[in-house]
Amino acid sequence: MYAMKRKNIYEGSLDEIPKNKIYLNINHLKNGAYILKIMHKNKLIKETHFKK
């Protein structure tokens, strides 16, 4: 049989934040290419690609 690679998908939610800023700390991510998707009410409002 072939070993299937699974994509790791991480989701999270935040309680209401009093400021209009969101910080993403990428210190513990492995080197590679990532896609960050920002959604509101199940609609994509911003997608950005970055490398670490």
PDB file of N, H, CA, C and O in Angstrom:
ATOM      1  N   MET A   1       0.827  -1.179   0.000  1.00  0.00           N
ATOM      2  CA  MET A   1       0.000   0.000   0.000  1.00  0.00           C
ATOM      3  C   MET A   1       0.871   1.241   0.000  1.00  0.00           C
ATOM      4  O   MET A   1       2.009   1.216   0.467  1.00  0.00           O
ATOM      5  N   TYR A   2       0.344   2.288  -0.509  1.00  0.00           N
ATOM      6  H   TYR A   2      -0.581   2.308  -0.888  1.00  0.00           H
ATOM      7  CA  TYR A   2       1.037   3.564  -0.537  1.00  0.00           C
ATOM      8  C   TYR A   2       0.729   4.337   0.736  1.00  0.00           C
ATOM      9  O   TYR A   2      -0.399   4.339   1.229  1.00  0.00           O
ATOM     10  N   ALA A   3       1.750   4.987   1.248  1.00  0.00           N
ATOM     11  H   ALA A   3       2.666   4.986   0.847  1.00  0.00           H
ATOM     12  CA  ALA A   3       1.536   5.844   2.416  1.00  0.00           C
ATOM     13  C   ALA A   3       0.993   7.180   1.935  1.00  0.00           C
ATOM     14  O   ALA A   3       1.585   7.828   1.071  1.00  0.00           O
ATOM     15  N   MET A   4      -0.126   7.583   2.496  1.00  0.00           N
ATOM     16  H   MET A   4      -0.606   7.057   3.198  1.00  0.00           H
ATOM     17  CA  MET A   4      -0.732   8.850   2.100  1.00  0.00           C
ATOM     18  C   MET A   4      -0.259   9.948   3.037  1.00  0.00           C
ATOM     19  O   MET A   4      -0.254   9.780   4.256  1.00  0.00           O
ATOM     20  N   LYS A   5       0.137  11.068   2.458  1.00  0.00           N
ATOM     21  H   LYS A   5       0.132  11.204   1.468  1.00  0.00           H
ATOM     22  CA  LYS A   5       0.495  12.221   3.271  1.00  0.00           C
ATOM     23  C   LYS A   5      -0.768  13.010   3.564  1.00  0.00           C
ATOM     24  O   LYS A   5      -1.594  13.238   2.681  1.00  0.00           O
ATOM     25  N   ARG A   6      -0.903  13.416   4.791  1.00  0.00           N
ATOM     26  H   ARG A   6      -0.232  13.230   5.509  1.00  0.00           H
ATOM     27  CA  ARG A   6      -2.057  14.223   5.188  1.00  0.00           C
ATOM     28  C   ARG A   6      -1.603  15.651   5.393  1.00  0.00           C
ATOM     29  O   ARG A   6      -0.520  15.896   5.924  1.00  0.00           O
ATOM     30  N   LYS A   7      -2.423  16.586   4.979  1.00  0.00           N
ATOM     31  H   LYS A   7      -3.303  16.387   4.548  1.00  0.00           H
ATOM     32  CA  LYS A   7      -2.139  17.988   5.222  1.00  0.00           C
ATOM     33  C   LYS A   7      -2.613  18.329   6.628  1.00  0.00           C
ATOM     34  O   LYS A   7      -3.713  17.955   7.035  1.00  0.00           O
ATOM     35  N   ASN A   8      -1.784  19.029   7.345  1.00  0.00           N
ATOM     36  H   ASN A   8      -0.891  19.332   7.014  1.00  0.00           H
ATOM     37  CA  ASN A   8      -2.179  19.493   8.677  1.00  0.00           C
ATOM     38  C   ASN A   8      -2.928  20.798   8.518  1.00  0.00           C
ATOM     39  O   ASN A   8      -2.410  21.751   7.937  1.00  0.00           O
ATOM     40  N   ILE A   9      -4.122  20.842   9.023  1.00  0.00           N
ATOM     41  H   ILE A   9      -4.543  20.067   9.495  1.00  0.00           H
ATOM     42  CA  ILE A   9      -4.934  22.051   8.982  1.00  0.00           C
ATOM     43  C   ILE A   9      -5.174  22.481  10.421  1.00  0.00           C
ATOM     44  O   ILE A   9      -5.696  21.719  11.235  1.00  0.00           O
ATOM     45  N   TYR A  10      -4.786  23.708  10.717  1.00  0.00           N
ATOM     46  H   TYR A  10      -4.363  24.327  10.056  1.00  0.00           H
ATOM     47  CA  TYR A  10      -4.963  24.237  12.056  1.00  0.00           C
ATOM     48  C   TYR A  10      -5.990  25.357  12.005  1.00  0.00           C
ATOM     49  O   TYR A  10      -5.924  26.234  11.144  1.00  0.00           O
ATOM     50  N   GLU A  11      -6.920  25.322  12.914  1.00  0.00           N
ATOM     51  H   GLU A  11      -6.974  24.610  13.614  1.00  0.00           H
ATOM     52  CA  GLU A  11      -7.932  26.363  13.011  1.00  0.00           C
ATOM     53  C   GLU A  11      -7.942  26.895  14.431  1.00  0.00           C
ATOM     54  O   GLU A  11      -7.582  26.197  15.379  1.00  0.00           O
ATOM     55  N   GLY A  12      -8.353  28.121  14.556  1.00  0.00           N
ATOM     56  H   GLY A  12      -8.645  28.688  13.786  1.00  0.00           H
ATOM     57  CA  GLY A  12      -8.443  28.701  15.881  1.00  0.00           C
ATOM     58  C   GLY A  12      -9.458  29.813  15.903  1.00  0.00           C
ATOM     59  O   GLY A  12      -9.840  30.346  14.861  1.00  0.00           O
ATOM     60  N   SER A  13      -9.882  30.150  17.066  1.00  0.00           N
ATOM     61  H   SER A  13      -9.571  29.717  17.912  1.00  0.00           H
ATOM     62  CA  SER A  13     -10.793  31.277  17.207  1.00  0.00           C
ATOM     63  C   SER A  13     -10.335  32.099  18.401  1.00  0.00           C
ATOM     64  O   SER A  13      -9.724  31.585  19.338  1.00  0.00           O
ATOM     65  N   LEU A  14     -10.641  33.372  18.344  1.00  0.00           N
ATOM     66  H   LEU A  14     -11.137  33.790  17.582  1.00  0.00           H
ATOM     67  CA  LEU A  14     -10.246  34.281  19.399  1.00  0.00           C
ATOM     68  C   LEU A  14     -11.476  34.922  20.005  1.00  0.00           C
ATOM     69  O   LEU A  14     -12.464  35.180  19.318  1.00  0.00           O
ATOM     70  N   ASP A  15     -11.401  35.176  21.305  1.00  0.00           N
ATOM     71  H   ASP A  15     -10.598  34.966  21.862  1.00  0.00           H
ATOM     72  CA  ASP A  15     -12.449  35.969  21.927  1.00  0.00           C
ATOM     73  C   ASP A  15     -12.335  37.386  21.390  1.00  0.00           C
ATOM     74  O   ASP A  15     -11.338  37.740  20.760  1.00  0.00           O
ATOM     75  N   GLU A  16     -13.332  38.174  21.635  1.00  0.00           N
ATOM     76  H   GLU A  16     -14.142  37.887  22.147  1.00  0.00           H
ATOM     77  CA  GLU A  16     -13.313  39.550  21.133  1.00  0.00           C
ATOM     78  C   GLU A  16     -12.088  40.288  21.660  1.00  0.00           C
ATOM     79  O   GLU A  16     -11.797  40.272  22.856  1.00  0.00           O
ATOM     80  N   ILE A  17     -11.387  40.929  20.749  1.00  0.00           N
ATOM     81  H   ILE A  17     -11.623  40.942  19.777  1.00  0.00           H
ATOM     82  CA  ILE A  17     -10.171  41.652  21.084  1.00  0.00           C
ATOM     83  C   ILE A  17     -10.491  43.143  21.086  1.00  0.00           C
ATOM     84  O   ILE A  17     -11.105  43.636  20.139  1.00  0.00           O
ATOM     85  N   PRO A  18     -10.093  43.868  22.120  1.00  0.00           N
ATOM     86  CA  PRO A  18     -10.440  45.289  22.169  1.00  0.00           C
ATOM     87  C   PRO A  18      -9.712  46.138  21.136  1.00  0.00           C
ATOM     88  O   PRO A  18     -10.155  47.248  20.841  1.00  0.00           O
ATOM     89  N   LYS A  19      -8.620  45.656  20.585  1.00  0.00           N
ATOM     90  H   LYS A  19      -8.260  44.754  20.824  1.00  0.00           H
ATOM     91  CA  LYS A  19      -7.859  46.410  19.590  1.00  0.00           C
ATOM     92  C   LYS A  19      -8.189  45.884  18.201  1.00  0.00           C
ATOM     93  O   LYS A  19      -8.801  44.826  18.058  1.00  0.00           O
ATOM     94  N   ASN A  20      -7.790  46.613  17.201  1.00  0.00           N
ATOM     95  H   ASN A  20      -7.293  47.473  17.317  1.00  0.00           H
ATOM     96  CA  ASN A  20      -8.017  46.196  15.819  1.00  0.00           C
ATOM     97  C   ASN A  20      -6.759  45.615  15.197  1.00  0.00           C
ATOM     98  O   ASN A  20      -6.487  45.813  14.013  1.00  0.00           O
ATOM     99  N   LYS A  21      -6.001  44.901  16.005  1.00  0.00           N
ATOM    100  H   LYS A  21      -6.223  44.740  16.967  1.00  0.00           H
ATOM    101  CA  LYS A  21      -4.755  44.318  15.514  1.00  0.00           C
ATOM    102  C   LYS A  21      -4.727  42.831  15.862  1.00  0.00           C
ATOM    103  O   LYS A  21      -5.183  42.423  16.930  1.00  0.00           O
ATOM    104  N   ILE A  22      -4.193  42.036  14.956  1.00  0.00           N
ATOM    105  H   ILE A  22      -3.823  42.366  14.087  1.00  0.00           H
ATOM    106  CA  ILE A  22      -3.982  40.614  15.195  1.00  0.00           C
ATOM    107  C   ILE A  22      -2.512  40.322  14.912  1.00  0.00           C
ATOM    108  O   ILE A  22      -1.995  40.664  13.848  1.00  0.00           O
ATOM    109  N   TYR A  23      -1.848  39.693  15.867  1.00  0.00           N
ATOM    110  H   TYR A  23      -2.268  39.416  16.732  1.00  0.00           H
ATOM    111  CA  TYR A  23      -0.438  39.376  15.718  1.00  0.00           C
ATOM    112  C   TYR A  23      -0.292  37.878  15.467  1.00  0.00           C
ATOM    113  O   TYR A  23      -0.918  37.063  16.146  1.00  0.00           O
ATOM    114  N   LEU A  24       0.526  37.526  14.501  1.00  0.00           N
ATOM    115  H   LEU A  24       1.035  38.188  13.950  1.00  0.00           H
ATOM    116  CA  LEU A  24       0.802  36.127  14.191  1.00  0.00           C
ATOM    117  C   LEU A  24       2.280  35.879  14.438  1.00  0.00           C
ATOM    118  O   LEU A  24       3.131  36.431  13.741  1.00  0.00           O
ATOM    119  N   ASN A  25       2.583  35.055  15.420  1.00  0.00           N
ATOM    120  H   ASN A  25       1.891  34.606  15.986  1.00  0.00           H
ATOM    121  CA  ASN A  25       3.966  34.733  15.757  1.00  0.00           C
ATOM    122  C   ASN A  25       4.347  33.452  15.019  1.00  0.00           C
ATOM    123  O   ASN A  25       3.755  32.399  15.257  1.00  0.00           O
ATOM    124  N   ILE A  26       5.332  33.536  14.126  1.00  0.00           N
ATOM    125  H   ILE A  26       5.813  34.392  13.932  1.00  0.00           H
ATOM    126  CA  ILE A  26       5.700  32.381  13.305  1.00  0.00           C
ATOM    127  C   ILE A  26       6.994  31.725  13.771  1.00  0.00           C
ATOM    128  O   ILE A  26       7.599  30.950  13.030  1.00  0.00           O
ATOM    129  N   ASN A  27       7.419  32.030  14.990  1.00  0.00           N
ATOM    130  H   ASN A  27       6.927  32.660  15.591  1.00  0.00           H
ATOM    131  CA  ASN A  27       8.688  31.496  15.492  1.00  0.00           C
ATOM    132  C   ASN A  27       8.734  29.973  15.479  1.00  0.00           C
ATOM    133  O   ASN A  27       9.785  29.404  15.186  1.00  0.00           O
ATOM    134  N   HIS A  28       7.648  29.303  15.783  1.00  0.00           N
ATOM    135  H   HIS A  28       6.794  29.765  16.022  1.00  0.00           H
ATOM    136  CA  HIS A  28       7.666  27.850  15.914  1.00  0.00           C
ATOM    137  C   HIS A  28       7.255  27.119  14.642  1.00  0.00           C
ATOM    138  O   HIS A  28       7.149  25.893  14.648  1.00  0.00           O
ATOM    139  N   LEU A  29       7.020  27.846  13.551  1.00  0.00           N
ATOM    140  H   LEU A  29       7.106  28.842  13.546  1.00  0.00           H
ATOM    141  CA  LEU A  29       6.706  27.197  12.282  1.00  0.00           C
ATOM    142  C   LEU A  29       7.982  26.679  11.644  1.00  0.00           C
ATOM    143  O   LEU A  29       9.050  27.268  11.809  1.00  0.00           O
ATOM    144  N   LYS A  30       7.871  25.587  10.922  1.00  0.00           N
ATOM    145  H   LYS A  30       7.004  25.108  10.788  1.00  0.00           H
ATOM    146  CA  LYS A  30       9.008  25.068  10.173  1.00  0.00           C
ATOM    147  C   LYS A  30       9.243  25.955   8.959  1.00  0.00           C
ATOM    148  O   LYS A  30       8.336  26.656   8.509  1.00  0.00           O
ATOM    149  N   ASN A  31      10.454  25.922   8.435  1.00  0.00           N
ATOM    150  H   ASN A  31      11.191  25.353   8.800  1.00  0.00           H
ATOM    151  CA  ASN A  31      10.757  26.675   7.223  1.00  0.00           C
ATOM    152  C   ASN A  31       9.921  26.137   6.075  1.00  0.00           C
ATOM    153  O   ASN A  31       9.737  24.927   5.944  1.00  0.00           O
ATOM    154  N   GLY A  32       9.419  27.034   5.249  1.00  0.00           N
ATOM    155  H   GLY A  32       9.568  28.017   5.355  1.00  0.00           H
ATOM    156  CA  GLY A  32       8.598  26.622   4.113  1.00  0.00           C
ATOM    157  C   GLY A  32       7.650  27.725   3.702  1.00  0.00           C
ATOM    158  O   GLY A  32       7.708  28.846   4.208  1.00  0.00           O
ATOM    159  N   ALA A  33       6.770  27.381   2.769  1.00  0.00           N
ATOM    160  H   ALA A  33       6.722  26.471   2.358  1.00  0.00           H
ATOM    161  CA  ALA A  33       5.787  28.334   2.254  1.00  0.00           C
ATOM    162  C   ALA A  33       4.452  28.110   2.959  1.00  0.00           C
ATOM    163  O   ALA A  33       4.049  26.971   3.197  1.00  0.00           O
ATOM    164  N   TYR A  34       3.781  29.195   3.285  1.00  0.00           N
ATOM    165  H   TYR A  34       4.109  30.119   3.091  1.00  0.00           H
ATOM    166  CA  TYR A  34       2.503  29.145   3.990  1.00  0.00           C
ATOM    167  C   TYR A  34       1.483  30.044   3.309  1.00  0.00           C
ATOM    168  O   TYR A  34       1.838  30.995   2.612  1.00  0.00           O
ATOM    169  N   ILE A  35       0.222  29.731   3.520  1.00  0.00           N
ATOM    170  H   ILE A  35      -0.066  28.959   4.086  1.00  0.00           H
ATOM    171  CA  ILE A  35      -0.882  30.565   3.054  1.00  0.00           C
ATOM    172  C   ILE A  35      -1.698  30.952   4.282  1.00  0.00           C
ATOM    173  O   ILE A  35      -2.099  30.096   5.069  1.00  0.00           O
ATOM    174  N   LEU A  36      -1.936  32.244   4.433  1.00  0.00           N
ATOM    175  H   LEU A  36      -1.610  32.939   3.793  1.00  0.00           H
ATOM    176  CA  LEU A  36      -2.757  32.757   5.529  1.00  0.00           C
ATOM    177  C   LEU A  36      -4.065  33.243   4.934  1.00  0.00           C
ATOM    178  O   LEU A  36      -4.069  34.108   4.059  1.00  0.00           O
ATOM    179  N   LYS A  37      -5.171  32.693   5.403  1.00  0.00           N
ATOM    180  H   LYS A  37      -5.167  31.990   6.114  1.00  0.00           H
ATOM    181  CA  LYS A  37      -6.493  33.085   4.924  1.00  0.00           C
ATOM    182  C   LYS A  37      -7.268  33.708   6.074  1.00  0.00           C
ATOM    183  O   LYS A  37      -7.386  33.114   7.146  1.00  0.00           O
ATOM    184  N   ILE A  38      -7.795  34.905   5.849  1.00  0.00           N
ATOM    185  H   ILE A  38      -7.699  35.387   4.978  1.00  0.00           H
ATOM    186  CA  ILE A  38      -8.599  35.604   6.846  1.00  0.00           C
ATOM    187  C   ILE A  38     -10.044  35.560   6.372  1.00  0.00           C
ATOM    188  O   ILE A  38     -10.364  35.996   5.266  1.00  0.00           O
ATOM    189  N   MET A  39     -10.911  35.024   7.229  1.00  0.00           N
ATOM    190  H   MET A  39     -10.651  34.669   8.127  1.00  0.00           H
ATOM    191  CA  MET A  39     -12.301  34.832   6.850  1.00  0.00           C
ATOM    192  C   MET A  39     -13.216  35.570   7.816  1.00  0.00           C
ATOM    193  O   MET A  39     -12.894  35.761   8.989  1.00  0.00           O
ATOM    194  N   HIS A  40     -14.364  35.978   7.291  1.00  0.00           N
ATOM    195  H   HIS A  40     -14.626  35.822   6.338  1.00  0.00           H
ATOM    196  CA  HIS A  40     -15.399  36.610   8.100  1.00  0.00           C
ATOM    197  C   HIS A  40     -16.744  36.065   7.639  1.00  0.00           C
ATOM    198  O   HIS A  40     -17.108  36.185   6.469  1.00  0.00           O
ATOM    199  N   LYS A  41     -17.471  35.469   8.566  1.00  0.00           N
ATOM    200  H   LYS A  41     -17.175  35.371   9.516  1.00  0.00           H
ATOM    201  CA  LYS A  41     -18.764  34.853   8.263  1.00  0.00           C
ATOM    202  C   LYS A  41     -18.650  33.877   7.087  1.00  0.00           C
ATOM    203  O   LYS A  41     -19.434  33.923   6.139  1.00  0.00           O
ATOM    204  N   ASN A  42     -17.657  33.000   7.179  1.00  0.00           N
ATOM    205  H   ASN A  42     -17.021  32.963   7.949  1.00  0.00           H
ATOM    206  CA  ASN A  42     -17.389  31.954   6.183  1.00  0.00           C
ATOM    207  C   ASN A  42     -17.085  32.500   4.792  1.00  0.00           C
ATOM    208  O   ASN A  42     -17.222  31.773   3.809  1.00  0.00           O
ATOM    209  N   LYS A  43     -16.681  33.746   4.689  1.00  0.00           N
ATOM    210  H   LYS A  43     -16.570  34.337   5.489  1.00  0.00           H
ATOM    211  CA  LYS A  43     -16.275  34.320   3.409  1.00  0.00           C
ATOM    212  C   LYS A  43     -14.828  34.773   3.522  1.00  0.00           C
ATOM    213  O   LYS A  43     -14.434  35.401   4.504  1.00  0.00           O
ATOM    214  N   LEU A  44     -14.051  34.448   2.513  1.00  0.00           N
ATOM    215  H   LEU A  44     -14.371  33.937   1.715  1.00  0.00           H
ATOM    216  CA  LEU A  44     -12.650  34.831   2.473  1.00  0.00           C
ATOM    217  C   LEU A  44     -12.540  36.318   2.188  1.00  0.00           C
ATOM    218  O   LEU A  44     -13.048  36.798   1.175  1.00  0.00           O
ATOM    219  N   ILE A  45     -11.874  37.053   3.083  1.00  0.00           N
ATOM    220  H   ILE A  45     -11.462  36.662   3.906  1.00  0.00           H
ATOM    221  CA  ILE A  45     -11.724  38.490   2.858  1.00  0.00           C
ATOM    222  C   ILE A  45     -10.282  38.864   2.525  1.00  0.00           C
ATOM    223  O   ILE A  45     -10.040  39.930   1.959  1.00  0.00           O
ATOM    224  N   LYS A  46      -9.316  38.003   2.867  1.00  0.00           N
ATOM    225  H   LYS A  46      -9.512  37.137   3.327  1.00  0.00           H
ATOM    226  CA  LYS A  46      -7.926  38.289   2.546  1.00  0.00           C
ATOM    227  C   LYS A  46      -7.144  36.993   2.532  1.00  0.00           C
ATOM    228  O   LYS A  46      -7.292  36.162   3.428  1.00  0.00           O
ATOM    229  N   GLU A  47      -6.314  36.818   1.518  1.00  0.00           N
ATOM    230  H   GLU A  47      -6.193  37.493   0.790  1.00  0.00           H
ATOM    231  CA  GLU A  47      -5.425  35.654   1.437  1.00  0.00           C
ATOM    232  C   GLU A  47      -4.032  36.171   1.111  1.00  0.00           C
ATOM    233  O   GLU A  47      -3.854  36.966   0.188  1.00  0.00           O
ATOM    234  N   THR A  48      -3.056  35.718   1.869  1.00  0.00           N
ATOM    235  H   THR A  48      -3.200  35.072   2.618  1.00  0.00           H
ATOM    236  CA  THR A  48      -1.671  36.140   1.628  1.00  0.00           C
ATOM    237  C   THR A  48      -0.747  34.939   1.748  1.00  0.00           C
ATOM    238  O   THR A  48      -1.010  34.012   2.515  1.00  0.00           O
ATOM    239  N   HIS A  49       0.321  34.964   0.992  1.00  0.00           N
ATOM    240  H   HIS A  49       0.534  35.716   0.368  1.00  0.00           H
ATOM    241  CA  HIS A  49       1.309  33.897   0.992  1.00  0.00           C
ATOM    242  C   HIS A  49       2.582  34.448   1.629  1.00  0.00           C
ATOM    243  O   HIS A  49       2.937  35.609   1.424  1.00  0.00           O
ATOM    244  N   PHE A  50       3.270  33.598   2.409  1.00  0.00           N
ATOM    245  H   PHE A  50       2.981  32.655   2.575  1.00  0.00           H
ATOM    246  CA  PHE A  50       4.541  34.027   2.979  1.00  0.00           C
ATOM    247  C   PHE A  50       5.446  32.820   3.167  1.00  0.00           C
ATOM    248  O   PHE A  50       4.984  31.682   3.255  1.00  0.00           O
ATOM    249  N   LYS A  51       6.741  33.091   3.228  1.00  0.00           N
ATOM    250  H   LYS A  51       7.116  34.015   3.157  1.00  0.00           H
ATOM    251  CA  LYS A  51       7.744  32.058   3.462  1.00  0.00           C
ATOM    252  C   LYS A  51       8.459  32.351   4.767  1.00  0.00           C
ATOM    253  O   LYS A  51       8.642  33.504   5.159  1.00  0.00           O
ATOM    254  N   LYS A  52       8.853  31.289   5.418  1.00  0.00           N
ATOM    255  H   LYS A  52       8.704  30.352   5.100  1.00  0.00           H
ATOM    256  CA  LYS A  52       9.671  31.473   6.618  1.00  0.00           C
ATOM    257  C   LYS A  52      11.041  30.934   6.319  1.00  0.00           C
ATOM    258  O   LYS A  52      11.921  30.974   7.179  1.00  0.00           O
TER     259      LYS A  52
END
